[in-house]
């Protein structure tokens, strides 16, 4: 595994899913909340809603944080995988 390529792939995947999740939430907020509550065994995500409008910053900043964090996680995963296989 190539650490850089694995990091970029994981990062891009997470950011894409984050953006898709955000779009679905913006278009279908009530069905989305029902889905999230069901997905997390009844945990009520409606309590997290603030009623404030969604801004570009509130979407792009978390996407940037996810991109950096999951790049690091993917690169580390590939490095660790290679280390266990003796390919460092």
Beta strands, then each sheet from edge to edge (+ up, - down):
end
